Amino acid sequence: MTAALRVEGLTVRLGERLAVDGVDLTVEAGELVGLIGPNGAGKTTLLRALLGLVPAQRGRVLVAGSPAARVRPLIGYVPQRHEFAWDFPVTVAGAVLTGRTRAIGWLRRPKPVDRAAVAQALDRTGLTDLRDRPVGQLSGGQRQRVLVARALALRPRVLLLDEPFTGVDVPTQELLTGLLARLCAEGVAVLTTTHDLPAAAASCTRLCLLNRRVVAEGPPDALRDPALWLRAFGVTSSDRLLDTLGVRR
């Protein structure tokens, strides 16, 4: 069976720095895979390379068996909040509609199918009542939901999220956690970076420990060896890290 997302030997250099080193990773339809690692481990760079936003030196990315560059509309992407221009004069619905720019085409008017996709994405993220509000007036949690809705407007088969739970309130965390579970139940393949290790261990199908290269990957229960986590985070000893994970030497 063809994987929803397959990454083979992906290597990325940023200037002289080797940011991602020969990463192999597979995400099947219906899986929620957590990408875990310290700051500077290459998590965001990996997501951006999957999207073709940064060039890969080697390797390839396949979505449903096809090169990702050929099927870009099948991939939804939720960047970190600071990457969006929140001072731009656009409504919530308008911001979500921008997620369908590739599907609509440049300088073309949205069709009924595009407006229906936006309406569905607003409904799934609890934003229907805010559709006409300027994005600059939103709270942090509401802004995060806009970015998720913008990605869902594509009706993607693969969804990439970069730290979706950072700095959001508890209701937004609960809404997004439930939404990701429903998307997986519908067959969407989800890959998310996160610093919330306990939540990732509780909700993800598999975890991928990354520090430029894949240190280990597997179901959370299979990654109980403290040495794997210490190696992934580039430390020799960290009681705080192990206490957070609930594992001990």
C-alpha positions in Angstrom: 0.0 0.0 0.0 1.3 3.5 -1.0 2.1 5.7 2.0 0.4 9.1 2.2 3.8 10.7 2.9 7.2 9.1 2.3 10.5 10.9 2.8 13.6 9.2 1.5 17.2 10.4 2.3 16.3 14.0 2.6 19.3 16.3 3.2 19.1 20.1 3.5 21.9 22.6 3.9 21.3 26.1 5.1 24.4 28.0 4.0 27.3 26.0 5.4 25.2 24.3 8.1 23.8 20.8 7.6 20.2 21.3 8.9 18.7 17.9 7.9 20.8 14.9 7.3 19.5 11.9 5.4 16.0 11.7 6.9 13.8 8.8 6.1 10.2 9.0 7.4 6.9 7.6 6.5 3.4 8.7 7.5 0.5 6.5 6.6 -3.0 7.7 6.0 -4.8 8.0 9.4 -1.6 8.4 11.4 -0.7 11.3 13.7 3.1 11.4 13.9 4.9 13.7 16.4 8.2 15.2 15.3 10.2 15.7 18.5 13.6 17.4 19.1 15.4 20.3 20.6 15.5 23.8 19.2 17.8 23.8 16.1 17.2 20.1 15.4 15.8 20.8 11.9 12.1 20.2 12.6 10.8 23.4 10.9 13.4 23.1 8.1 12.2 19.5 7.5 8.6 20.6 7.2 9.6 23.5 4.9 11.6 21.1 2.7 8.7 18.8 2.4 6.7 21.7 1.0 9.6 22.7 -1.4 10.0 26.1 0.5 13.7 25.3 1.0 15.7 23.3 -1.5 16.9 19.8 -0.6 20.4 18.9 -1.5 19.5 15.2 -1.8 16.6 12.9 -1.3 12.9 12.9 -2.4 9.5 13.5 -1.0 6.5 11.5 -2.2 2.8 12.2 -1.5 0.5 9.3 -2.3 3.3 7.9 -4.5 3.9 11.0 -6.5 6.6 13.7 -6.2 5.4 16.3 -3.7 6.0 19.1 -6.2 3.4 17.7 -8.6 0.7 17.3 -6.0 1.2 20.3 -3.8 -2.5 21.0 -3.3 -2.7 17.6 -1.4 -0.6 19.1 1.4 -1.9 21.5 4.0 0.5 23.5 6.1 0.1 25.3 9.4 3.1 27.5 10.0 4.0 29.1 13.3 1.8 32.1 14.1 4.6 34.7 13.6 4.9 33.7 10.0 1.5 35.2 9.1 0.9 38.9 8.5 -1.7 39.6 11.1 -1.8 43.3 10.4 -2.9 42.7 6.8 -6.5 44.1 6.3 -8.3 40.8 5.7 -11.2 39.1 7.5 -11.1 35.6 9.0 -12.9 34.2 5.9 -10.6 36.0 3.6 -7.5 34.7 5.3 -8.9 31.1 5.2 -9.7 31.5 1.5 -6.0 32.3 0.8 -5.3 28.7 1.6 -7.0 27.8 -1.7 -4.9 30.1 -3.9 -3.2 27.3 -5.7 -6.5 25.5 -6.3 -8.3 28.7 -7.5 -5.4 30.0 -9.6 -3.8 33.4 -9.6 -6.1 36.3 -10.4 -9.2 34.0 -10.7 -12.4 34.3 -8.7 -13.3 31.6 -6.2 -15.9 29.2 -7.3 -18.8 27.7 -5.2 -16.5 24.7 -4.4 -13.9 27.1 -3.0 -16.5 28.9 -0.8 -17.9 25.6 0.4 -14.4 24.4 1.4 -13.8 27.7 3.3 -17.2 27.4 5.1 -16.4 23.8 6.1 -13.0 24.7 7.4 -14.5 27.6 9.4 -17.1 25.3 10.9 -14.5 22.6 11.8 -12.3 25.1 13.7 -15.2 26.9 15.4 -14.7 30.2 13.5 -18.0 30.5 11.7 -19.3 33.3 14.0 -16.0 35.2 13.5 -15.8 34.9 9.7 -16.2 38.6 9.1 -13.9 39.8 11.9 -10.5 41.3 10.9 -7.7 38.9 11.7 -5.9 41.7 13.5 -8.5 41.7 16.2 -8.2 38.0 17.1 -6.7 36.4 20.2 -3.7 34.1 20.0 -5.9 31.0 20.1 -8.3 32.3 17.4 -5.3 33.1 15.2 -4.0 29.6 15.5 -7.5 28.3 14.5 -7.4 30.6 11.4 -4.1 29.0 10.3 -5.5 25.5 10.8 -8.7 26.4 8.9 -6.6 27.9 6.1 -4.8 24.6 5.7 -8.0 22.6 5.9 -9.6 24.7 3.2 -7.4 22.7 0.7 -9.1 19.5 2.0 -5.6 18.0 2.2 -4.5 14.3 2.3 -1.4 15.3 4.3 -1.4 17.9 7.0 1.9 19.4 8.3 1.8 21.5 11.5 4.6 23.5 13.1 4.1 23.9 16.9 0.3 24.2 16.7 -0.1 24.2 20.5 2.5 26.8 21.4 1.1 29.8 23.3 -2.6 28.9 22.9 -5.3 28.6 25.6 -6.6 25.3 27.0 -9.9 25.4 25.0 -8.0 25.9 21.7 -5.7 23.0 22.7 -8.7 20.8 23.3 -10.4 21.8 20.1 -7.3 21.2 18.0 -6.5 17.9 19.7 -10.0 16.6 18.9 -9.9 18.0 15.4 -6.6 16.2 14.6 -8.0 13.0 15.9 -11.1 13.3 13.7 -8.9 14.1 10.7 -6.9 11.0 11.3 -10.1 9.0 11.6 -11.0 10.3 8.1 -7.7 9.1 6.7 -5.7 12.3 6.7 -1.9 11.8 7.4 -0.8 14.3 10.1 2.8 15.2 10.9 3.3 17.8 13.6 6.2 19.3 15.5 5.7 19.9 19.2 7.5 20.7 22.4 4.7 19.3 24.5 6.2 15.9 25.1 3.6 14.4 27.4 0.8 15.4 25.1 2.6 14.0 22.1 3.2 10.7 23.9 -0.5 10.5 24.8 -2.0 11.5 21.4 0.4 10.5 18.6 0.4 7.2 16.8 4.1 7.4 16.4 6.9 9.7 17.5 10.0 10.6 15.5 12.9 11.8 17.5 14.9 14.2 15.3 18.3 15.9 15.8 19.3 16.7 12.2 18.8 13.0 11.5 16.3 10.5 12.8 17.5 9.2 16.2 14.6 6.9 16.8 11.0 6.4 15.7 8.1 4.3 16.7 5.0 4.1 18.9 5.3 6.1 22.2 5.4 2.9 24.3 8.3 1.6 22.2 10.4 4.7 23.0 10.8 4.3 26.7 14.6 4.0 26.7 15.9 7.2 28.4 19.1 7.0 26.3 17.2 7.6 23.1 15.7 10.9 24.5 19.0 12.1 25.9 20.7 11.4 22.5 17.9 13.1 20.6 18.1 16.2 22.8 21.9 16.2 22.7 22.5 16.0 26.4 24.2 13.4 28.6 22.0 13.8 31.6 18.7 15.6 32.2 16.5 14.6 35.1 14.0 17.3 34.1 13.6 15.9 30.6 13.2 12.4 31.9 10.7 13.5 34.6 8.7 15.3 31.9 8.5 12.0 29.9 7.9 9.9 33.0 10.9 7.6 32.2 13.8 7.0 34.4 17.3 5.5 34.0 
